Amino acid sequence: MKLVISGLVHVYNFVRDGLAVIGGFLVVAMVIYVSLSVLIRFTPFVIGWALEVAEYSLIVLTFFSAGWLLKNRGHTRIDVILDLIKDHRTRSIVEGILYIITAAISLFLLILSGVVTWENYASGMLQVKVYTFPKWMLCAIIPVGFFFLFVESVKLSYSYFREANKK
């Protein structure tokens, strides 16, 4: 059983980190095609799809990288109240509670975005711009991101509560 759980953790970490790498490649690709689009704007070789692809790339980048960013504690946060708490144990408990709240909100948004994705799939709704494709394909990225945010929030909450019990 321990081997199965270890394997699942390895797969989870691989997928989470792999999605962040995809997000990194998207940043580089956006820099290239948006810059190229600006450089050749007044030539006959206009790249009409660059803006739309940049919009989709930003959505993918945001949700694919969110779990990895939380794991590395790279999200922006305001520690004004936490900095006032001098006791290490109390601070760990408060941080654990904050990550439980984050996990609850992430779970709610995971479920809600999953329902919306399913409704878009069932209705056959299309995303119509320069490119036309089923809207559920774009919406499916959102629950993936919230899944990794949920799991990482639970892991961080657990680590803070464990740290509080050691003191």
N, C-alpha and C positions, 0 to 999 in steps of 0.2 A: 504494500500500500504506500509505503514511504517513497518507493521508487516511482510510482505513478504520480504522486503529488509533486515530487521533484521534477519529473518530466513536464508536467503541466505548468509549473512555475517557470521552467526554462522556455517553454513555448510562449507563455505570456510575455516574459521579458524580451524575447526575440521579436515578437510581433510589435510590442510597444516601442522598442528601440528602432525597429525597421520602419514603422510609420513616421517616426521623427526624422529618420534619414530621408524618406520620401519628401517630407516637408522641407528639409534642407535643400534637396535637389530642386524643388519647386521655387524656392527663393532665388537660386542661381539662374534657373530658366527664366523666371519673371524679369530679372535684371537684364538678361540678354535680349529677350524679345520685346520688352517695353522700350529699352534703349534703342534697339534697332528700328522699332516702329517710329520713334521720335526722329531718329537720324534720317530716315528715308521718307518722311511725311510728305514732302513736296516733290517727290519723284513719281514716276508712273508705277512704281513697285510698292504701293501702299499695303501695309499689313492690316487689313480690316478686322481681323479676328483677335488682335492682341489685347484689346481692352476686355473683351468678354472672357477670354482665357485667363487673364489676370484676375478677374472677379472670381472665377471658379477656383483658381489656384489659391487665392486667399482663404476661401472657405475650407478647402482641403488642408492647407497648411495649418490653419487655426485648430481644427479639430483633430487632425492626425498627431500634432505635436503637444497637445494639452496634457496628456497623461505623463509623457516623458518630462515635460517642464515642471509639473507638480512633483514628480519623483525627485527631481534635482532642486526642488524648492526655488524655482526661478520665477514663480508668479509674483506679481506686484502685490505688496501688502503693506498695511499701515500698522506699525507696532507701537503707537503712542500709548495705548492702554496697557499692552503687554510689558512695555518698558517700565511702567510704574510698579509692576509686581516684582518685588525683590526676592521673594522666597522661590527657590528653584522648583520645589514640588508643586506649589500652587500654580506657578506659571505653566508647568507641564500639564497639569489637569485642565487649565483653561485652554491651552492649545489643543489638547485632545478633544475637548468639547467643541471647539471651533471646527475641527476637522470632521467631527460627527455631523455637525450642521452642514458642512460642505458636502459630505457624502449623501445626506438626505436630500439636499437640493439637486445634486447630480443624479441621484436615482430617480427623482421625480421627473427631471428633464430628459433622462434616458427613456423612461417609459412614455412620456408625452411625445418625444421625437420619434420613437418607435411606432407609436399609433399613427402619427401624421405620415410617416414613411409608408406604412401599410395602407393607409387610406389613399395616398397618391398612387400606390401600386395597383390597388383594387379598382380605382376609378380610371386608370390609364391616362392620367393627366400628363400633359407634355410641357416641357420647358421650351418656349419658342423665342429664339433670338437669332443670332447668326447661325448657330447650330440648334437643331431640334432633337431632343432626346427625352425619354421618360423622366419625369421630375423626381420619381422615387430614387433614381440613381444618385442624384445630387443630395437629396434628403437623407439617404442612408449613411452618409458620412457623419452626420450629427450624432446619432446614437452610438456610433463607434467611439467617437471622442468622449462622450459622456460616460461610456462604460469604463474607459481607462481612468477618467477623472474619479469615478466612484470607487474603483478598486484602490487607486493610489491614496485617496482620502481615508479609506478604511485602514489601509496599512499605516499611514502616518498617525492616525488617531490611536491605533493600537500601540505604536512605538512610543508615543508620548505618555499614554497611561502606564505602560510597562516601565518607562523611565521614572514616572512619579512614584510607583510602588517600590522602586529600588532605594529611594531616599528615605 
